[in-house]
Amino acid sequence: MRIKRYAGIDIGSNATRLIIKDVLPGESYDKAVLKKRLYVRMPVRLGADVFEYGKIKQPKKQDFIDAITIYRRLLDFYNVKQFRACATSAVRDAKNGETVIKEINKLTGICINIIDIKEEANLIFETNKYHLTPGNTYLSADLGGGSLQLSLFKGEKLFWSDSYKIGTVRILERKFDSNEYSRFEKDMKKLLKNHININLIGTGGNINRISKIFGNKSVPLIFLKNLYNELNPLNIDERMLKYFFRADRADVIIPALEVYIKILETAKINTIYVPKTGLADGIIRQLYEDDFI
C-alpha cells in the first residue's frame, strides 16, 4: 500500500479545525497507522452570531473566509489531494449558511458539506470504534458549541442518535431552550431502561482538554465536579493562568463541565472515556476506508 495523505476540516460553532494525517502502511488496511502531521484550530466562533441573530454577519463571515483560505494554503503546501470539509450546528442553523459556504467555495475551491446529525454521529464513531471493545454498548456524547449529540452504539452499529441544542456557546450566550434539558433527561431514562452496562465516551475540545488536565483518558465524575468547583469562582484570566487555557476555552469550560456532569449523573455512570478524537478524525478515517476497503 502506498503512503497517502488525507485531511479533514471540522467547522463547528466554537471553532474550525484542520487535521492532516499520513497513512503509514501496515500488513493490512486495519493495521495501517494514521499519523497526525498537522493540527490547526481557528477560534472563529460562528455560533456567537447564529445563536444571537440567526445568521452569520459580515465580520464573522470574513473570519470564516480567512480561516478556510488559510486551510486552503496549508492543503496546497502539504500537497493534500484528498480532503473533506464538514459544517455542523451553527452553519446548519444559519439562515445564510448555504450562501456563505457557496461564496467560500468560489473564493477557495473548498466545498463545505453541511451534514445532518446522523452523519455527524457516524463520522465521529468511525474513528472511535478502533478505541473500543467489540460487542460492548457505548453512549457517545459529543459536546460542541452549538449542540450536544448523543448516539448509542453496540459493536459497530448505530442504534439511536439525537441532537440537543444545549451546546457550550448557546449556554454561554443564554440562547438555549430549557426544554432541551427535559427532552435530554427523558431520552436518557428511556435508554437506561432498554439498555444495560452502557459505557460513556466523550468527544469534543472541552472534554479532550479536561482529560489532559486529569492525565488519563478515563475521567471520573468526582474529578469533573472538583474541577468545576475549582474553576467556577475564577474569572476568565484566572482560568487561563491556572491551566493555560486559550480565552475561547476558558469561558466555555464551565458550561461544558455542567453538561458532562449532568450526563454522568443522569446515566448513573461514574467514568467517561475520552479517546481524544473528533469529527475531523472521523472524516479522515472515512476517506481512508473508502480508498482501501
N, C-alpha and C positions, 0 to 999 in steps of 0.2 A: 504493500500500500504506500503510495507516495505521500509525502508530507504536504498537508494543506493548511490553509489559514481561513478562519471564519470570524465574523463579528456580529454582535447583537447590540441593538440600540433600544433602550427602555425609556419611554417618555412618560414619566409619572407626574403626579400632582405636586410633589415637593421638589423633585429634581429630575434631570435627564442623565442617563448613564450610557457610556460606550464601553464594551468589553471586546477585546480581540484575543483570540486563542489560536495556538498552533496545535495540530494533531501530531502527536508523537506515535509512530507505528507500534503495534503490538502483534501478538500471534494471531489475533482475530480482531474484528471491529470492536467487540466489547472489552477487549484487553488494551485497546489504544488509550493513550492519555491525552486529555485536552488541557494543555498547559497555558495558563494566562500569560499573555505577552504585554497587554496594556489595559489599564482601567482608568477611565476619566469620568468624573462626575461634575455636572454643572448645576448650581443651585437656582434653576430658573423659576421654580415655584409657580407654575401655571394655575394651580388651584386657588391661589390668593385672588386672582381675577375672576375665575369661573364661578367660584362659590359665592362671591360678592355681587358680581354683575351679570352672570350668566354667559359671559363671553370673554374672549382673550382680547384685552385692549392693546392699543398700539405700542406702548413702551414694553410690555411683557411679550408682545408678538416679536418685537425686534430682538429681545433677549433670546427668544426661541430660535429665530432665524440665525442669530450669531452662533448659538450652541451647535446647531446642525451643520452650519458652514465649517466650524472647527472640526467636527466629526468627519465631514467630507474630506477635508485636507489630510486628516490622520489616516483615513481609509486608503487614500491615494498614496500617502507616504509609506505605509506598511504593505502596499500592494495587495490589499484585500479585495478579492473578486466576488466572494460570496458573503452576503450580509443581509440582515433584515432589520427594519425599524418598526417598532410597535408602540402605539399610544393607548393609554388606559383611561381611567376615570375622568380626569379633567378634560381631555380632548373629546371624550365620548359625550360629556355633558355640555360642552361649549356650543352655543348656537352657531358660532362661526368656525367651529373646529375643522370642518371639511374644507372651507375656503382657505383657512390658514395653511393647512398641510398641502393644498394644491399650489399655493404660492411658494412654499418651501421647496416643493418638488421642482418647480420651474427654475428656482434660483440655484439649487444644489444638485439636482438629479437624484435625490434620495426620495423614494416613495415610502410614505409612512402609512402603515396599516392601522386603522382603529379596530381593535379586537374586542370581542364580547367577553363576558365573564367566564364562559365555559372554555374558550380557547386560552384565556389567561391562566385558568386553573391547570389545564393540561400542559401548557408550556412550562409552568413552574414545577409541576410534578415530573416532567420529562427528565429533568436533571436530578431532582431529589430522590427518585426511585433507586438510584445507584448507591444511595447512602443508607437505605432502609432494609429491614429484614423481610424477605419474601413471605407472603401469606399473612402478615400482620395487618391490623386495621389502623389507619392513620387519619387523623384530622389535621389538615393543613390550614394554618392561619396566616394569611398573607396580609399584613397591615401596611397600607401606603398613606399618602397624604389625603387621598380622596375617598378611600373605601377600605373596608375590611372584607376580605374574601375568605370564606370557609369552604373547604372541599373535603369530602370523605372518600378515601381510597382504601381498597382491600387488594393486596397484591399490586397489580398494575392497572386495575380497573377503577374508573371514576364512578362512584355510586351516586353522589349528590354534590351539588355546589350552589352557593348563593352569595350574593354580594350585599353589603350593608353600608349605607352612606354615613359611616362614622369614622372616617379617616382622620389622621392627626391634624392636618391643616384645617379641615372642616371644624374640628373641635376647637382648635386654637382661635379660629375666626368666628366661633359661635354660629356656624352655618349648618348645623346638623339637626335633624329631626329626632327628638327624644323617643318617638315611636319606633325608630330603628332599633334601639336597645331592647324594647319589648319584643319586637319580632325576632331579634337575635336570641334572646332568652327562651322564647317559645320553641324555636328551631333546635336549640341546644338540648332542651329537655326531651324533645322527640327523638333526637339522635341517641341520647344516652339510654332511652327506653328500648330502642331497637337494636343497639349495638353494645357489646361489652368489650372490656380490655382495649379501649381506644388509646393510642399513643398520639401525643400532640407534637407537631413540628411547626416551627415559626420561621417565616421569611420576611425580608424587608430590611431596610437600612437601620431602623431603630433596634430591632431585636438582634441583628448582627453586632451592633455596637455594644449592646448590653452583654451579649455573650463574650465579647472581647474583654470587657471590664471584669467579668466573673472569672475568665480564664479557662472556660470549659464549654463545650458545645451543649452539654446538658445543664440547663439553668433551672434551679429550684424556685418555687413560688416564694419562699421566705426571702430569697435574695432580691427578687423583684420588689417585694414590699419594703425591705430595708433600703434599697436604692431609692425608691420613691420617697420615703421619709427623709432620706439624706438630701435629695436634690430639690424637693418641692419648696422648702423655705428659702432657697437661694435665688438670686436674680440671674439673668442671662450671663452676665460677665463672670459671676462667681462659679456658675456651672462650667463655663468654658475653661476657667483656670483649674478647676478641680479635676476634670477628666479630659482636658484638651479637646473639648467638643468644638466643631465649627458652629458659627452663630445660628445657621439654619438647622442644626441638630439640637442645640441647647434649648431651643424653645419647644420643639415638638416631642422631646424625650419624655416630658411629663404626661401628656395625653397618651403617648404610646404605652408607658408603664401602666396607666389606668386601664387601658383596653386589655392588655395582656393579663393583668391581674384578674380582671373581670372574666376573661375566657377560662383561665385555670380554675378559678373559684366556682364558676358555673358548671364546668365539666367535671369538677371534683378530681382534678389531676394535679399532682404535686410538682411535676417537672415538664419543661418544654425543651425539646431537642432542636438545635439550631444548626442546620447544615451549612449555613453561610453561603447560600446561593440565592439567585433571584431570577427575574424574568429574562434578563439578557443572557444568563447562563442557559436557560431553557431554550431560548431561540437558537443559540449556537448548537446545543445538543440535537435539536430537531434538524437543523441544516446538515449536520454531520451524519445523522442516521438516514436522512433522505438520500445521501450520497452512497452510503455503504451497506444499507440493509436491503 
